[in-house]
Every structure is written in C-alpha cells, then in structure tokens.
Amino acid sequence: MKIGLLEPSILMSKRFGNRIFAPKELFICLADGLVKRGHEVYAYASSELNTLAQVIGGNKTLENSEFPSARDVRKVEEVSSSLTVIRNHFEYEIELISKAFFHAKQNNLQILHCQSHMFTHYLVKFVKFPVIFTLHDPVFPNNTLEYLVLNTLSNHNYISISESQKRNYKKLMNINCVATIHHGIKAEDFPFSETSENYLSMIGRYIPEKGFSDGIALALRLKTPLRLASSENYKSSDYYLKEIKPYIDFKTVTETNFLSPPEKNTFLRKSKILLFPIRWEEPFGLVMIEAMACGTPMVAFAQGSVPEVIKDGKTGFIVNISDTDIRGDWIVKKTGLEGLCEAVEQIYSMPEDRYREMRRACREHVEKNFTVERMVDQYEKVYQEILNKDRCNQ
C-alpha cells in the first residue's frame, strides 16, 4: 500500500524533546513498522523526524520560530483575541496539512492517516482517496473548536485508542469509529526486572487530572517513599505550587525533572508500584504499558481506559474512585484514597515469590497485548478494510 501518515504538531520537532508528547513515538513506531512490512510510507511531520518513512517536512523557518502552544486556546470566543499570538503555530500546521494532501493526491497515495486535527477535516472532501483519523483526546467540552468540528464531521472515519474513549464519543456525538486500536510499544526497549527498590512512582504532567495530590496523600499516610517525574513546563502552575511543591521534602516525597527514555525506563523498572490515580477519562495512558513492560505493577483508579489495560489482581489493582462512581467489581472493595492505600498495602505484603510472579505477569501482559507489532497488524487491517469498502462504493 501507498500510505501517508500526518502529524502536523510543532511538538514533533527536536526542540520540544523535553515535552511529554506521546503521539510522537507512536507515530514513528507505526511509520517504521509499516515500512518494514514493505509498504510505501510518507510521514508528513517535522523535517527533523527520524524515521524509515519518507519525510515530507513542515516549514523549517516556522518550525524554529518561537511561539506558544495553541492547544490551550480552544474556546471559540478566545480565538479572535489570541490569533495574533498563535499565528505562527496555526500557519505551520495549515501549511503542512495542505502540503500533505497535495502530495498525497499528486503521488496517488491509497490512504491518508491523520491525527485528529481540526483543519484537516475540511480537506477530506477535496480528495478521492480515503482519509482516517486517530482520536488521541477525550471528548472536548462543547464550547471548543474541536468539539464543533468533530460533531459537525462525525461521519468521517475515526479510530479510537480505547473502548472507553469510543463509548464517550459515540454517546456525545455518535462519531463513526471504525475500529479501536490500543497503543503498542517496543517491549525490547523496556528492560524487565523481577525485583524492585522500595519506592512508589508517578510520572506525567503536573495537572489535577493526573492525581498527583492523591499519590502524595497516600505516600504520607503510609510513610512510603514516592518519587515523582515530570517536565519543568508545569512547575509554574497553581496546581504544582499549591498541591505538590509544599510536600516535596526529599525524604518521603521527592521529584526529578524530565527523564530521557533510558532514565525513564530505569525509573519505572526500579519502582515497586506505579501509581495512576487519574481523575479524568484518560483515553489510554501510555505509561501504564511502559511500566508493566518493565515488570512494575499498577495501582490505578478505574477511570478511562484503565480497566482495559490493567488486569485486576494480575498486573496490579484497580480501585473505584468513589462510592458513587463504581466501574467494576474489583478485588479491592474500598474506594478513593482508602482503596488506593489498601491496594498498595496488598502488594507490599506479598511474599517475594508472589510479587515476582506479578512482575512477570506484567511483562507477559504487555508482550501479548500491547506491542508495536500488534498495533501495526491492526492498523494494516483497518487500512485494507477501508480500501476494500471504498472500492465497493465506487
């Protein structure tokens, strides 16, 4: 197949290497995986992207210019006043999106696979080849540009990254999800260990939805070391300054800055448990499979994709977030912070051989369900199904 992959975000460029942006590695893994299977693949992304696919890059001048992210400027009423500030960001994205569609059309690509960018949708009607979109975000609030676009063009071909995400989109805008494909990782990039050191870990953006304050409360209550890892980009927020920084004492709660891939792997592998007490409908949560690939079990709230990714009692424990939000009949019956504490205590009280068994189960679970190979298999299948359907409709 002749396949185009489009990710127009400026965060794909090297200068944002210290930003947490999960779609970048997934994009590269998919592109490389498809090339290795003999497909002709074009990657429409940063000109600096390191991939086996043929790169059609964005405007280098705009790529290297200084401007803030547009992702936080979502409300319709904010766009007009903010457009002058984020002009370069939009211009970079629109230029690359236009280039991708023109190149795909001129070179007779069979299918174009895009990340769900709002401008991309308006070009679909100008091409004859099928276009599909991967949804990376939860459903946006109904006063945002993304919601307006997706709701209006809900008949396009979408791929969800979890069944939870798919249900939410179907419920709120009856979006046309043609498949659900979980993320995959290169398991060989995550060295496995049957043993750990004595600390809990959390990693991700310092935002309320990630539940860092719950992790800190747990660590202080159980007097168990907790290590946090995040990017410097979030340390000026009110949430960090009020809910996290006051508790960092370099005894019970410690933190580190953004971790390179090898550093992150070591951080996860040596952890006794990775805490994931999210307070939102997380569409996937890549760090869960990264941790389990290293052998590190999870303790997480039953929000978003968590019940699809973690095997309760086998690769960790799932906890309902409250008595009024019950998502399953889990082993730990307590909810909220009490449930998290019980789950952590259960793992700490395990005999060494039982804990090693859980770590092995984590690795096996990832190798069976969350590899790049499995992800590429499923995308190949979806591409072929859409192409077959498209031929039948011609």
Buried (B, 14 or more C-beta within 10 A) or exposed (E): BBBBBBBBBBBBBEEBEEBBBBBBBBBBBBBBBBBEEEBBBBBBBBBBBEBBBBBBBBBEEBBEEEBEBBEEBBEEEBBEEBEEEBEBBBBBBBBBBBBBBBBBBEEEBBBBBBBBBBBBBEBBEEBEBBBBBBBBBBBBEEEBBBBBBBBEBBEBBBBBBBBBBBBBBBEBBEBBBBBBBBBBBBBEBBBBBBEBEEBBBBBBBBBBBBBBBBBBBBBBEBEBBBBBBBBEBBBEBEBBEEBBEEBBEEEBBBBEEBBEEEEBBBBBBBBBBBBBBBBBBBBBBBBBBBBBBBBBBBBBBBBBBBBBBBBBBBBBBBBBBEEEEEBEEBEBEBBBBBBBBBBBEBBBEBEEEEBBBBBBBBBBBBBEBBBBBBBBBBBBEBBEEBBEEBEEEE
